[in-house]
Amino acid sequence: MRYQIPANVLMQSLSGDSAQSQKLWNDSFALLSQVPVKELSAGVIVVAMILNNPAMSDWLRKNGLDEEDIRGGLDWLESLWRRMTRPKQLNNYGGIGRDWTSGFTPFLDHFGRNISLGIAENNLDFSGVRRGHVLEQVETNLTKSDRNNIAMVGEVGVGKTALVYALAEQLIEGVNVAPELSYKQVVQIDPAAVSSAVSENLSLEQIFTEIINNALRAGNIILYLDEASLFFGSGPGKINLASILLPALQSKGLIVMASFNLEEWQQLSVANPTLAALFSKVEVEPADREQTIAILQDMSIQLEAKASVQATITFKAIQSAYDLSDRYLRSKAMPAKAIDLLSDSMNYSSAGLITADSVARATEIITNTKVAEASSEEKAQLLN
């Protein structure tokens, strides 16, 4: 259904001939050894049917698909199956602190959101956004003896916050995690909650001093500052945490992760080079086409579950979400703008499917622009 392959075309691969049936089994087992799927499933057999049918080759070519797209469907199927059957991974989730005294963190609880707890309790899956080498770089820097605080720098929409969630998930799973990071939990601080709590009896300095003390006392907390310019600036809605945070970071007892765009990071580096020097900079680049499509596939079941009308996202819709957002949308980087466009496309289903036409319709509504059909040359460039 997700590839919109007509049943009559697919059925041409079936035969009552025993030799053809045996060939299909052999092809399926051969395919199993070439893809990251552990068990022979109906999905593997169907893909083998498609890849070894000359009639299917013609159909794929006419519909802008190739063999790699179909093989990628197995990764998609595996991801969706993992999400639906995934047991809770609580191996390295031990609560805040090691005993009741160290675990008493009222300010941290009130002004922060425990990302690790949310993932553990709701069985959330962020494995699709781990972005390989970027997450490895973050983990390596977190274990340094100095500059083990992380400044994630990248455009709006590249997925900095998603990487923090992926890190929290990986720490909970406890697989291939450095001993220094075992039982660490990630807590995101809410600047709006902090600002609204400031009063004559409770100053900003007192609130953040208590938050930091709570984190230090617990001993297993990584503080996360999303949109970090809100914590290191001046003006409406912003607070200046630099003078409070600097001594805690210099003592090396506190670990902080913060996200910046490039301009914000440069401003902090100029305004407070001593503070900036305590962070290891990790650049987060926009996701490329392959990465974005994989992320969209991974998120498809979540988008389908949230939609007001039951509909299934097709592979062509996912391709179009990348291609059209890349061509028409400029406010964010990949993968965020493709995710937003695919989410908006859920309002334009046809016969229970979210198709390329659904995505085109959503693009037209968002941009107030007629979406033109890409030329054959443009399609070839996009595919390659």
N, C-alpha and C positions, 0 to 999 in steps of 0.2 A: 504493500500500500504506500509506503513512504517513497518508493521509486516510481509509482504509478505505471508499473509494467502490466499491460493487459493480460488477463488470465489465459486467453486463447493463445497469445504469443508464448507465454511461459509453458503452457501445456504441450507445445510442440517438442519439448525436450523429453517428454515421457513416452515410453514405449513398452509394449508388452513383451518385447524381445528380451530374452534372458541375457544375451551378450551385451545389449545396451544397458540393461540394469546393472550388470557387473561393472561395466565401464564407468557408470555414474558413481558407484561405490568407490571404485579405485580413484576416480578424479576427486571425490570428496575427501578421501584420506590424504591424497597428495596435497590438496589445498590446505588441509588442517596443519600440515607440517610447515606451511609457508606464512601463516598468519598468527597473530598473538591471541589465539583462542585455544583453550585447554581441552575442550571436549567436542566430539562430533555432535552437532545439533542440527535441527531442521534448517537453521540459517545457513550453515556451512553447505548443506546439501543443495539448497536453493541457489546459492551463489555458484556452486559447481555446475548446476544445470544451466545457469545463465552464461557463464564464461565458456562453456564448451558446446554452445549451440550457435551455428553459423547464422541462423535466422535472428538470434538475439543480438549478434554483433551488428547487423544492419539496423536493428531497432535502436540500439544504444547510440550509434553514430547519428542517426536521424534526429534523435532527441537530445543531442548535446552532452551525452554521457560517455564515459570510457570505462575500461576494465578496472582502473584504479579507484574510480568512484564506487563501483560495485564492491570491490574488496574492502574499501573503507566502510561499507555498510556493516561488515562484520565487527569492526571496532565500535561502531555506533550501537549495534545490537548488544555487544558485550558490555558497553557502558550502561545502557538502559537496564540490562539484566542485573548488573552489579548494584545499581541504585535501588532496584526493587527488592532484591534479596539480601542486601548488605546487612550483616549483623552489627550491633553497636560495638564499636571498638573503644573499649575503656581501659586498655592495658596500662597507659601512663596517665590516667586521670585520677589524682589522689586528693583532690580538694585543695583549698587554699591553706597553706601552712602545714606543719606537721603535728601540731597539737592545738588545743582550744585557745590558748593564749596567743600564739602567733597567728592563728587563723581568725582572730577577731579584727575585722577590717571594715568598720562601719562607713568611713568616708569613701573608701575604695568601692564598696558595694553600692553606695548611694549615687556617686558621681561617675561610676564606670559601668560598662557592660562587659561581662565576662564572655568573651567570644568562645573560649574553650568549652565553657559550661553549656553554651547554646548549641554548639556542634554535638557535644556528647549526649545531651538530653533529647535533641530532635533528630539525631542520626543523619546529620547533613553531610553532603558529599561534595568536596571541592577538588577532587583529584584531577578533574578536567582542566583546571586553571593553574596548575602548578608551574608551568612554563620552564621545566627542566633546569637549565643552567642558572636561571635567575634565582630560583629558590635555593639551589645549592650554594650560590654565592652568599645569599642572606644567612643561611645556616653556618657557613664557614666563618663569616664575620662575627656572628653572635658568640662564637666560641673563642674569639681572640682574647688575649690577656689585656689588651688595651684597644680603645676605639671599637668596643663591641656593641655600640649603639648604631642603629641603622637609619640612614636617610634615604628613602626610596624616592627617586627623582624621575618624573616623567610627565607627559601631557595628561590633561584630563581625559579619563576614559581608557587609559592603557591597562587598568586592572591592578593598581597598587593595593587597594583594600582587599580585593579578591585574593591576592598573593598572601596577605596577612592571614586571612581565613584558611588558606591552604596550608600555611605554616602551622597554625594552631591545630589543624586536623592531623597533620603529620606527627606533631609532638604527642598528640593523644594516642595515635596508633602505636607509637614507640618503635617503629621499624626503621632500622638504619639511622637512628637518632644518636648524636654524640652524647656521652654521659653527662656533660655539662648542661645539656638541655632537657634531661629527663625530668618529668613532672613539672616542667615550666607551663604556665598558663598565660594567655594573652588577654589583657583587659584594656578596652578602649575607653578613653576619657571623653565625656560629653561636655564641650565648652559652654553650650547653652545652659545646661543644668548648673554649671559652676557659676556663670555670670548671674543667673536669676537668684542664686542663694546668697550672694553678697549683700550684707546689710550692715547696720551700725554695730551689731554685736559679732559679726563674722566677716572678716576681711578676706580678700582674694588670697593674700599671703597665707593666712591661717588655713584656708581650705586646702590649698595645694601642699602646704607643709604637712598636713595630716594625711593627704592622699599618698604622698611620697613616703611618709613614715609607715603607713599601713603596708605599702608595697615592700619596703625594706624589711619590716617585721615578718611578713609572710615568707619572704625568702625565695619564692618561686614564681614571681610575677614579672612579665614583660609588659610595660605600659605602651599602648599604641595611641599616637596622636594623629588622627586623620585630619587632612587639610591643616597641616601644622602651622601655616601662616596665621591662623586664628589664635595660636598660643604664643607667637613670637612677634607681635605687631602692635600697632596702635590704631585707634579709630573705633567706630561703632561695631559692636559684636566681637571685638578682639580683646585679648588679654595678653599681658606680657609676662611670660613665665620664665624668661631667661635667667634673671637674677636668683630665682628660687631653685631652678633646675640645675644650674651650673655646679654648685657645691656637691649636690647628690651624685652627679655624673663624674665629677672629679674624684670622689671617694671610691668609685668603681663598685659601689654596692647596688646600683640601680641600672636596669637595662631598659632603654627606650627605643621604640621604632616610630618613625615619623614620615609622613608623605608630603612631598612638595612638588610643585611644577618647577621648571628650570629657573624661571625668573624669581620665584620665591626663595629658592635655594641660594641663588646668587646674592639676593638682598640680605639674607641671614649671614652669608659668608663675609660680606663687606661690613655689615653692622656689628656683628659679634663673632669675629674669627676664632676667639678662644672657645666659644660654645660649638661652632661648626667643626672645629678640629677634633672634637670628641666623638663625631659621627663618622662612620664609614659610608661613603656614598655608593649606592647601588642604582645604576640607571635601568629604568624599565622602559623598553621600546614598545611601540605599538605592535600588536599581534599581526603576523602576516596572514595570507589567505588560508593556508593550511591550518594554522593554529586557530584562527577565528572560526573556521568551519567545524573543527573538532570541538571547540567550546560551545558553539551553537547546538551541535548534536547532543552534547552532554546536558545542555539546559533544556532541550526540547520537551522532555517529560514534565519538567517543572512548569514551563509555560503552558503546556496543555492542561495541566491540573488546575492552574489559576484562571484559565479562560472562562468567560461567562457562558460560552457555547462550546459543547464538546466537538473538538476538531483535531485532526492528526496533521502534524507538520511534515511536509514532503521534503525530499532531498533538494529538489529544484527550488523550493522556497528558501532553504538555507543558503544555497548558492546565490540566489537573487538578493537575499538580505545583505550578504557581503558586497556583491557587485554594485547594487544600487546605493547602499550607504556610502561606499567608497566614492561613488560618482557624484552624489547629490548632497550629502550631509557633511557639514564642516565644523559643527560645534564641539564634537568630541573626537577622540582617536579610536582606533580599533583596540579591543573588540566591543567597547561599550556602544558605539553608534549602531553596529550591526545587531546587537542584542536588543537595543531600544526599538529598532525598525521591525525586527521579527516579532517582538512583543506587541507592537501596534498592529501588525498584520493579522493578529488573532481575531480582530474585529471584522475581518473580511473573508470568512471561510466560504467555500463553495462545495456543496454536496459532502460536507463533513471533512473537507481537506483544506489545509493552508497551502496554497500553490504559489508559483511565481507570479501569477496574476494578482493574488492577494497582497503580495509584497509590493508590486507595482502600484496597486491602488493606495496602499498606505503611504507610499512615497509621494504620490500625487497630492494626497490630503495634507501631508506635512509641509511640502515645499510649494504647494500651489503651482506646480509645474507639470506639464504633460510629460510622462516618462517615455522617452523614445526607445524603440527597439535597437539594440546594439547591432552594428554591422557584423558581417561574417569575420572580418579582420579583427574587430574589437573583441568578439567572442573568443577567437583563437588566442589573442593576447591574454585575456582574462584567465583562460584555462591553462595557459602555459606560464 
